[in-house]
């Protein structure tokens, strides 16, 4: 075996042991050519030809074994294992890769075409030769494509440059002026900072397993940002689903450098927006990509889940514990419900495989099985006023080899051509570390969306579930994939999570339900499709702060319904202080939910239920304080629904940074983790341990503010010190709204 993939796996941040580095060289750069070979190979040579001349021979040398970067990097800290199921999957993918060989070429020059192939030999004299590969060097110039500008043109004159190689345009780059008092917010959900001034970043959908802020990566990027704080509020949208990069005054103060991939035609559009308020700028952007749709009030109640709640008995027991402790819960997400092969059938169900979608009557549920009566379970939860969501993944697992219904589904996907395809027409096999080698349905096609969701229709129509957790929309890797809508991977991969959430939202609507999906991945155009959460994180104070930034920045791009796994979902349970601080902040976010990662049912249990945290920490305050916060949340629901309705109708986001309402106040940028929740409430989360009193900035506002816990009136335009007990997160209410909201805070 000898393998060379010029672009590697398609991992946007890491190289593989079988690729060309760099994959697209610039004029004057040499490249390192890497191949993977079987252990039997004792030598590898490269035939290297320039402009069709007789090839020269380059000898490859064996590289030291390295973990595949596309696996290790996916998990942040070198693929470190913490014992959870995702960490275990990551560790399996990160095992050392032996048999890598490499050679460095002479420098490449623009205008020449280079071809190369590899020859390997084994000790017994067997040889193998690969096909020929091509590469050319790219260079920047003043021409090469077309940049279409809509709105007031803010591009710095003379700054537009085009990158092209021997096969045509690749990228365009241009600059925007950035004033000394201007701040830049947006680019989708961002974990590292609210104001991106002074930073460099990109926009590509990526599954970063934990530490997103540390790595500057995100599940939910957007090629959009707004500029606030100068003489005017404005923004821009690079109208593409391809990858983009931004240098926001990091290299040159006063300049934003935008770089974007282009298609073969070299055309790109950018639209500029101006508005009296930041909300006007955002509204103009949403007019282009789609406005959020209003969801029902129940989404604002407490959501509960744990990945080890994998039986009907366990689910009911956890719901009983909520009732026992007087903690109201409004939504239950059941993650580990399915057979883990089809993600359409409950684990333990007996049924005959079929090429047609199953109905509930097709299943028999053994009385001693894990789910003896799924419909009865959902009916009981509904009687308790608890809505139910089921977990999904947009993949057809192929490891282990599919059997029974999974074999039927896989065969249909392949024979009907319903999968995302490689450039040579073969079905794409997932290249990531989670569900490796799985097939991926091509959800850019309405036909495929209908086929995929029809298999799940009985869950809504007959079992009665109320929504789906649409997890894992980040598995499309590779610029050269092919989609049914005509896009290649470079243009289509970022849209996959948009199609995914839309497919399940359409299913729910067709069954008479609200389109409640719960996704972590997305792109521009995701705004109309359900709710979102911030993805995988540890239970740390750092992750807490990162998640607040994620909520503020996601909302700045038009995401109305957003939450996070309060206090983190991975690793040992958080201590009582972190847990209650996180719960206090989450009670004043659009979605309040707790969740925990699968940990192989080992003890101590890692559930993030308040009773488990109380039991493991020995802190008697946990249940009582959590109950009080959950009860307050119940009283807050009408206000949240009202404010969400205004946001979806074109108003400012529900959870929003202070700059939205106070764009001319430079002091708000010194308090980036404070935010407003609707028009009335200002929230100042406590994100450090050991705090009993905290400083809160109160922007200038007619009528001033009221401390929501004490009723004390406070003037704006200053920083005040407020007490911060665990059961009373610092929250202020605009004085004009205090009369109607004061009952929410009644003890």
JOVENWO-V473505 format. One record per run of one state. SS is the DSSP state (hx for helix, st for strand, lp for the rest). FROM is the first residue (numbers start at 1). TO is the last residue. If there is no record, write none. Layout:
# JOVENWO-V473505
<<SS/FROM/TO> <SS/FROM/TO>>
This chain:
# JOVENWO-V473505
<<lp/1/1> <st/2/3> <lp/4/19> <st/20/21> <lp/22/25> <st/26/26> <lp/27/31> <st/32/37> <lp/38/40> <st/41/50> <lp/51/55> <st/56/59> <lp/60/60> <st/61/62> <lp/63/65> <st/66/67> <lp/68/68> <hx/69/75> <lp/76/84> <hx/85/93> <lp/94/95> <st/96/97> <lp/98/99> <st/100/104> <lp/105/112> <st/113/122> <lp/123/126> <st/127/129> <lp/130/132> <st/133/136> <lp/137/137> <st/138/141> <lp/142/145> <st/146/150> <lp/151/154> <st/155/155> <lp/156/160> <st/161/165> <lp/166/167> <st/168/177> <lp/178/182> <st/183/188> <lp/189/198> <st/199/203> <lp/204/211> <hx/212/215> <lp/216/219> <st/220/228> <lp/229/232> <st/233/238> <lp/239/243> <st/244/248> <lp/249/254> <st/255/261> <lp/262/266> <st/267/275> <lp/276/277> <hx/278/289> <lp/290/296> <hx/297/300> <lp/301/302> <st/303/304> <lp/305/311> <hx/312/325> <lp/326/330> <st/331/334> <lp/335/337> <st/338/338> <lp/339/345> <st/346/346> <lp/347/348> <st/349/350> <lp/351/359> <hx/360/362> <lp/363/363> <st/364/365> <lp/366/373> <hx/374/383> <lp/384/386> <st/387/393> <lp/394/395> <st/396/396> <lp/397/403> <hx/404/415> <lp/416/418> <st/419/419> <lp/420/420> <st/421/421> <lp/422/426> <st/427/427> <lp/428/428> <st/429/429> <lp/430/438> <st/439/439> <lp/440/440> <st/441/441> <lp/442/445> <hx/446/454> <lp/455/456> <hx/457/463> <lp/464/466> <st/467/471> <lp/472/481> <st/482/482> <lp/483/487> <st/488/488> <hx/489/510> <lp/511/516> <st/517/519> <lp/520/521> <st/522/522> <lp/523/530> <st/531/533> <lp/534/537> <st/538/538> <lp/539/540> <hx/541/556> <lp/557/561> <st/562/563> <lp/564/564> <st/565/565> <lp/566/569> <st/570/570> <lp/571/575> <hx/576/586> <lp/587/592> <st/593/594> <lp/595/609> <hx/610/617> <lp/618/620> <hx/621/648> <lp/649/654> <st/655/657> <hx/658/660> <lp/661/665> <hx/666/670> <lp/671/673> <st/674/677> <lp/678/680> <st/681/684> <lp/685/692> <st/693/698> <lp/699/704> <st/705/707> <lp/708/712> <st/713/714> <lp/715/717> <st/718/723> <lp/724/730> <st/731/734> <hx/735/745> <lp/746/747>>
